[in-house]
């Protein structure tokens, strides 16, 4: 029986390219836009670190972690995360500039207090 040579794809990945590593990273994302940016960065890092031969297995792990995180966004908990993110973003938005109220505030600071 001929001996089957092991392919480089079947080698074990370093712990920095495992499913758990990427999933824990993707859990930091609070919106799907952030998750997409993190995904693109993870793919680029895997290709850069492992080359084209080893990156295929890492890309599978990245896709699995991305899929699980996107499923969380699609559930009720994910809806709450999206709502909280949107509310926080709206609260941090700058107030509309009103020149009259700004002038009143500045004049009140200049006026002597009796």
N, C-alpha and C positions, 0 to 999 in steps of 0.2 A: 504494500500500500504506500503510495507516495506521501511524503511529508508536506503538509500545508504550511506555507510560510505565513507568519502573522503580518498583517498589514499595519502600517503606522496609525491608521484610524482607530484600531482597536486598543491602542495604548491607553492607559489611565490618564485622565486629565489632572492637572494640578488642582489643588483645592480652590484656587482663585478663579477657576473656570467651571465650577460645579453648579448644579441646579440650585442648591441651597444658598450658595454665594450670590448668584444673580437674583434669586427670589428675595433675599433679604435686602439687596440693593433696590430692587424695584418696589418694595414695600414703602420706601421713602417717598415715592411719587404721590402727590396729592391731586394731580389732574392727569388726564390722558395726554395732554400736550407734553408735560414733564416726562411722563412715561415713555413717550415716543423719542424724546431727546436722549433719555437714558438708554433706550434700546439701541439707537444708532451708535452711541458711544461704546456700548458693550460689544457690538459687532466689530467696530473698528479696532477696539483694543484686542479682541480675540484674534483677528487677522494679523495685527501687528505683533502680538506676543508669540503666537503659535505658527504663523505662516499658513499657507493655503492647505497643507496636508492635515495638520492637527486642528485647524479652526473649524472644520466641518462638524466634529463632535461637540465642540464648544457652542457652535451656532444652534445645534439641536437643544442643548441645555438652556441657552438663552431664549429660544422660542418657547420651550416648555414653561419657563419662569414667566415670560411675558404673557402667555396664554392664561396661566393661573391668576396673575394679577389683573388682567383684563376681565376675567370672570368675576373677580371680587368687585371691580368697578360696576359691573352690570347687575349685581345683587342689590338688596336693600341697603346693606352697609355701604356699598359703593355709591349709591344715590345720596346717602347722608354725607359721605365724604365730599362729593361734588357740591352739594348744597352748602355745606359749611365753608368750602373753599370759595364759592361764589359770594356768599355773604361777607366773608372776611375781606375779599377783594373789593367789594363795593364799599365797605366801611373805611378801607384805607385809601379810597379814591379821594383826590383833593377836592375841597369845596369849591363851588363856582365863585369866581372873584367878583365882589360887589364893591365898586369904588366908593360909593357913598358910605357904606358901613365901615370901610377901611379908613376913610377920612375922619369919621366920627371917633373911631378908636384912637387914632393918632392925636386928634385934638384933645380928647379926654386925658390922654397921657401928659400933654403939655400944660393943660389948665392947672393952676394951683388949687390944691385941695384946702378947703377952709374948715 
